[in-house]
Amino acid sequence: MNPFSSGTRLRDMIRAIRACKTAAEERAVVRKECAAIRAAISENDQDYRHRNLAKLMFIHMLGYPTHFGQMECLKLIASPGFPEKRIGYLGLMLLLDERQEVLMLVTNSIKQDLNHTNQYIVGLALCSLGNIGSAEMARDLAPEVERLLKFRDPNIRKKAALCSIRIIKKVPDLAENFINPAAALLSEKHHGVLITGVQLCTDLCKISTEALEHFRKKCTDGLVKLMRDLANSPYAPEYDISGITDPFLQIRLLKLLCALGQDDADASDAMNDILAQVATKTESNKNAGNAILYECVAAIMSVEDNGGLRVLAINILGRFLSNRDNNIRYVALNMLMKALAVDSQAVQRHRTTILECVKDSDPSIRKRAVELVYLLVNESNVKPMTKELIEYLEASDPEFRGDLTAKICSIVEKFSPEKIWYIDQMLKVLTEAGNDVKDEVWHSLIVVITNASNLHGYAVRSLYRAVQSVGEQETLVRVAIWCVGEYGDMLVNNAGRLDNEEPLTVTESDAVDIVETSFKSHSFDLTTRAMCLIALLKLSSRFPSCSQRINDIIVQYKGSLVLELQQRAIEFNSIIERHQNKRSSLVERMPVLDEATHSRRKAGSVPAAASTSQGVSVNIPNGVAKPSAAPLVDLLDLSSDDVPAPSSSGGDFLQDLLGVDLVPVSSQSGTNQAQMSGTNVLLDLLSIGTPPANSSPSTTQVSPSNVDTQSPLDLIDRLSSPSAPSVKVSTTAGSSPMLDLLNGFPSSSPIAVTEGNGPAYPSIVAFESSSLKLTFNFSKQPESPQTTLIEASFTNKSQEVLTNFVFQAAVPKFLQLHLDPASGNMLPANSNGSITQKLKLTNSQHGKKSLVMRIRIAYKVNNKDVLEEGQINNFPRDL
């Protein structure tokens, strides 16, 4: 016989597959067997149909496609004999699911089999319907299943109950039809029928309020009696597990009692005694007993208030926490979190055991225990709980420190009794795990320090000691550097020393040393080093004797390859050398920051400024245009910002505090587009990053005769325009040019207008790094003002050739971008050549929204992959 003919027995095929030594051999065997089965199907081979389907089921279990055999299942189901139907229904449950349209064809066959005289065929039909029945099948076959709940054979009643569960889940409207038959199953003597009947009643209670009320009135007493009989029953070997009588039925009954007792005082009173009996009599040294106790605790927590029972239940959970089984401890912690809302005082008694779980070796238990401890902390126990957690922080695993520090910081901030305690605890956290602390934490610490005027000296001295001992925690260094810059004179003079504080001797040179050491550390990021530069500038005013030394440190970075540091170094050097009279006013101490406003900002609920002023556009060269009230703008969400956010009064004080992205003060604009007055805005020289402008600049109208309502700053981006017929710019009387401490900007500039092609736009440096420079040249067609043509030019500033050069760009939804192929993929070194690429941008919100683009540049240097990214926000305004 051909080993791959349809007459091959199933066992022979299994042997052939198991004999394969490689996956390729197995695939070959399966492929030949499937070909033989397809041939038999096409020939309508009835003799071996059941055998072929059995082979397909085995092949399906191996993970190979068997969809071509689905119709064979239906043919076998329609066969009169039991063996064929058995294979057909088994194939139906394995090869199909409720989403298959083929399943609609089998509904009639199942209906006939449900009415069959052979109970075994009825059982096959019920099993199939209970496993893969769809909502349509459930509606069609629900009357037959309801009738079978009263069938003479208990096995059929059991299968009908399980099938009913699927029906009511698929079609909840049919639940009322099963209420009375389900209640009748609760008085069954047959164990299988009883346990499935209890499960059916439980699911009905979840789906139907009518069923829940019916079972509360009619079945509560019977269920309590049944539960009592089980708890007091003698040894029954057929259902005994580890000395516990029928734990599966007990658990099902407890779940049903839990559903019935919830929010019902009468039902709760009826079951209180049996719940207490189960909780006290059930053995807890076996897993089956622990499962019953857990469900009993869940039922006690759900029923109406009974103080004594709940204390008993929480004590059971406390015993679970001492169990060696990790699963039992985990579910106990989960249940205690729910119990905390019911009886927090009883849970507090197990605080010590819960704290021990924080030190558990299992990460899931540790995480859940930390969450529970966080909920347990209140004003009365915050100090001992925080002390325990910080002590454990020293020995905790690195991967767990992030969650633990977040919880500790939140606890300290929420329940701090006094500011000095808050500062001390936060210093301990920063000292132990500063690198795992989020930015919001040290922002909040700085806000608290600024508000505690009597603790400025204590805070800066404590931070100085901490950095001296632990200098590698970057977050700690940031806070310390900020405080040294603000309160360096108090550090040197020992001002504001507390009674119990140890004296500390620090010279001006020592204060500068700690900032210089942090500044020159290569392990710290740009933000920390930029903060060090700001602190040095402040100390140059606080410590005149060290001014020259500080200037020498700053001068060293005027040639830094990091553009941010280079820019700040040049600016600060200019302030120290050329603007001595302005330096003291620039580096005055920060004003006290409002803690309530900071808290609202952290929660994302800070309202706009109370004033009616609207942010007026100020164009800063290479600036980032975005709303002052929302400094972090998601590029891909810009299309939803239809209205620019009004600027908040005073700007973001945290940004102001750290010198990041400060927003110039904007003047008021009236309802009739009033012209700006008093535009005497001071550029912030201490900002880290680029000062943003308002995201919705006022529209500039260019005409051959006049341009109205134009601020001097609005013309900065026009400075590089080529010569052309120009137009005049008129401003309101009283407008004054912006003051620039580093030699100033011109206050006005003509706008070039090309003949016939509309305005000519200046080229911009869209992106620049230590290796690359990207320049954009713009052009427009008069007939299509919403379309901008861009020629991108890339040059290589480094001494190495860049290969495999790829440029990618992404824009918001209101823009459409088309990229032409680049002129090449290799950039010569030392700017000895360039790559050009043309882009076409179409702005569907032209005149309302400005262009914005996120870019990604990939290339190779010495066979090493390099990826650079950036965001371009400094497009000319009228594009």
C-alpha positions, 0 to 999 in steps of 0.5 A: 500500500502506498504509505501516503494514500488515503487508506494509510492508518493514522498510526502509520502517519504518526510513525512516519512524522516522528521518524523525521530527523529534520523539520524539512523532512517533516514538512515533506511528509505532511505535504504528501499526506495533505496531497493524498487527503485532498485527492480523497476529498475531490474523489468523495471517498466516503470509506476513509473520510473519518480516517482522513479527518483524524489525520487532518486533526493531528496535522492541525495540532502540529501547526500546519494549515488544514482549512481544506478539510472543514467541509469534511467535518460537516459531511461526517456530522450529517452521517447517521452513525455515531463513530462518524459523528464523533470524528466529525464533531471533534474535527468541528471543535478543532478545525473551526471556530465561531468566526467561520462562516462555514459554521452556519451550515452546521446549525441544522445538523446540531439541532437534529442531533439535540433531538436525537434518541441516542443520548451519546449523540445528544452529548456530542452536539451539546459539547460542540455547541458549548465550545464553538457556538456563535450568537446566531447558533445560540439564539436558534438552539436555546430552546433545545438546550433549555429543554435538555436541562430537564433530561432524564440522564444526569450527564446530559443535564450537566452538559446542557448546563455548561452549554447554557453558560455559553448561550447566556454569555453570547446572548444575555437577553436569553438569560431570563429563560434559564432562571427557573431551570438553573434554580432547579439544578441546585437541588440535584443530588448528582455531583456533576449536575450540582457543580455545573448548576452552581456555576450557571447560577453564578453567571446568571447573577452577573448577567441578569439583575432579575436572576440575582433577585430571584436567587436571593429570595428563593435559593439563599437558604438552600445554598447555606444549608448545602454549604453547611452540609459540606463543611460538616460532612464526614470523609467522602473518598470520591470527592476528597482532596488532601482531607478536604471534602469536595473543595471544588464545589465549596469554592463554587458555592462561596463564589455564588454566596459572594454574589448573592450577599453583595449589597443585600443585608438579608442575604448577608445575615443568612450566610454570616454564620456559615462563612465564620464556620468555614473560615475557622474550621478549614485547614490552612496547611493544604493548598485545597484548604487555602483555596477555600479560605481565599474564596471565603475571605473574598465572600466576607469582604463582599457581604454587608458590614460585619466587623468581627468577620472582616477582622477574622478574614484579614487575619487569615490574609495575614497568615497567608503572608507568612506562607512559603508559597509565593502564589499564596502571598501574592493573592493575599497582598492583592486581597489586602489592597481591596480590604484596605478600603473596607477596614484599614485599621485591621490591615494596619496590624499586619504592617510589619509582615507587609514590609517584610514582603517588600524585601522578598526575593520574588519581584512580583511580590515586592512590587505588589507589597510596595503598592500596598505599603503606599496605600497603608501610609498616613500622617501617623505612621509616615516616619517609621514606614519611610525609614524602613523603606529607605533602609531597604533602598540601600540593599534593593536590587537595581531593577527594583529601585525605580519603583521603590524610589517613586513610591518613597518620594510620593509618600514623603511629598504627600505626608511630610509633617515638616519641610526639614524632614522632607528635605532630609528624606529626599536627600537620603533618597537622592544619595542612595538612588539619585539616578533612578529618580524622575525629574519631577522629584528633584523639581519638587525638592527645589520648589520646597527649598525655595519656599523654606527661607529659614532652611536655605543655609541648612539645605545647601550645606546638607547638599554640599556634604552629600555631594562630597560623599556621593558624587556619582548620583546625577540628580543629587548633583543637579539639586546641589549645583542649583542650591550652590549657585543660589545660596553659595554665600550662605554656604561660605558664611555658615548663614542660617545654621540650625541649633542641632546642625554641625558646623561646616567650613567652606571657602569660596574656592571650595564652592567653585571647586565642587561646581567645576568638578561636576562641570568637567565630569564626562559622566553627566549629561548636557542639562547638568553641565549647563546648570553648572555653567549657570551656577558659575555665572551666579558665583562670579557675582556672589564671589568677586574674588573668584570671578577671574577663575570662573571666567577662565573656566568658562572661556575653556568651553568657548570652542566646545564641540557641544553647541549648547555649551559653546553658546552659553560659554560665549554669552556668559564670558561676554557678561563677565567681561563686558557687562559687569554693571548688568551681571548682578541684576541678571543673577539675582536669587530666584523668587519664591516659587508657588508650591500649589501652582507646581503641584497643579502643573505636575497634575496637568491642570494648571489654568491659563493666566487670568489676564486676557493678554494673548501671546504675541509672536516673537521670532528668535533666530533658530527658535522653536515656535510653541505655546508658552503654556505648553513647552513640550509639544508632540510633533505628531499631535500638532494637528489638534492644536487649533487654538494657541494656548494663552501664555501663563503669567510669569511663564513656567516657573520651573523652566525659569528656575532651571533656565530652560526655554524661557518665554519672553514677556508678551504684550497684550493684543486687542480684539481688533488686532491692536498693534504691539506697544512697548516691545522692549523684551529682554532675551534670557541669556541664562536659558538652557535650550532655545527660547520659544515663540508663540505657536500662533504668530500674527499674520504678516501681510506683504503688499507693495505699499505697506506692512502693518502691525509688524514688531521689530523682532518679526523682521529678524528672520528677514535679515538675509533676504536678497535685495529687491523692491522693498516695503516699509514696516510701520509700527505703533508709536512707542514701540522700541527695538528689542534689547540684546546684551550681546551687541543687539539686533537691528530693529528693522529690515526690508522684506524682499519681494520678487517680481511675479513669484511672490516674496523670496524667503531666506535660507535657514540652517535647519539642522547642525551637529558636530558632523553635519549641516543641513540648509534649506532653500525655499521657493513658491509658485504664486498660483499655489501659495499652500505649496512650498518647494524646499531644496535641502543641502547637506554638508559634512563638517567632519574629517571622515567620509560619511557613507550610506547617507539616508535622510528621512522626514515626518510631518503632522497630519495637516501637512503633506510631504513628498521627497525626491531621491537624493543626489547621492549617498556619500558625503565628502569630508571637510565640506568638500561637496554636498548632497542635495534633495528636493522636498515638496510640502503642502500645508492644508492649514496655510495661514493658520499653522506654521510648518514643522518637521521632524527629521532623521539622518542615518549614515556610516562613519568607518563602518559604524552606524550613526543616527541623528534626529532633530525637529525643525521649527524655525521655518519662515513665517509666511510659508 
